[in-house]
Amino acid sequence: MFTTVLTVNTLDKIYSAYQHQSINFKPEKLGTYHLRLLMRKGLLQYAVVSENQKILAAKEYRSKKEMDFGDFFDAIFQQDYFLKEEYASVRVINGNLEFSLIPTAHFQARQIKEFAGALVKDNFDIDHLQYLNMDVGGATAVFSVPFSLKQKCDYYLNKPEYVPFCLQAINMSHWFAEKNANLLLVNIFEGEFVLTAMIDRKLSICNSYQYESGTDIVYFVQVLLEILKINPAETKMMFTGEFEADSELIRQLKKLIPTMIIPANQLQDTFETRSEKLPTWRYAYLTF
């Protein structure tokens, strides 16, 4: 287990919510490893991933009070050893969960602003509009990278690649679909979730929604099942993300969706070291 020493000035701002390090982690091989990082308001999660895409180390930071994004990142970077290292690659996952998916066959880069739709706000010029052709699903994602995120990551990290969260969700769903032809994957964060559906192992939908309680999540799941004419009895419903397995939210969801599962055991394969104590459902998305 690695440790991070927080100074007095930092302790009243941020705290380490979780940390894990595999016994197979080799500091001398950091240059061959990959850094995967996600930031949301008051939350930073990252993983150090091996050459064979297994999580060697994972860390989660949270803010104790509302903080400006730049101050939050500065406070973490000041203290965290692994963020200062050089990696074979660095991927920054856009934690605002905003994206638009367009069939790649119909996408044209010169029309990116039109394809972006609701992502383009009055002040869109202070964000960086980007697109990414995804191999899985035959779709192109249009997404914005907040200026403050790009400014800090470009300054602190080595040649970061920016990707939308839907890339992780779709790749993860495709991985699960190898054993489950029909599935719904729900990636939950505080106040928002991403719902991805695979039908006959093909991407059907990937979208983000806001919620206040478990009933909101269930509502969107039920609507999607009806729209796509999915038989719940023949569909795996998997839930991962920012929650505790015994939380009130999960108890509520299990009551309303008895067939839902948290694929903790299946996701053990995404970690270099297997352990029943690992909250695999919280961090596995970082490897996909």
Secondary structure, DSSP 8 states (H G I E B T S, - for coil): -------HHHHTTEEEEEEEE-TT--GGGGGGSEEEEEEETTEEEEEEE-TTS-EEEEEEEEESS---HHHHHHHHHHH-SGGGS--SEEEEEETT---EEEEGGG--GGGHHHHHGGG--TTGGGSEEEEEEETTTTEEEEEEE-HHHHHHHHHHSSS-EEEEHHHHHHHHHHHHHTT-SSEEEEEEETTEEEEEEEETTEEEEEEEEE-SSHHHHHHHHHHHHHHTT--GGG-EEEEEESS-TTSHHHHHHHHH-TT-B--TTGGGGGBSS--TTS-HHHHGGGG-
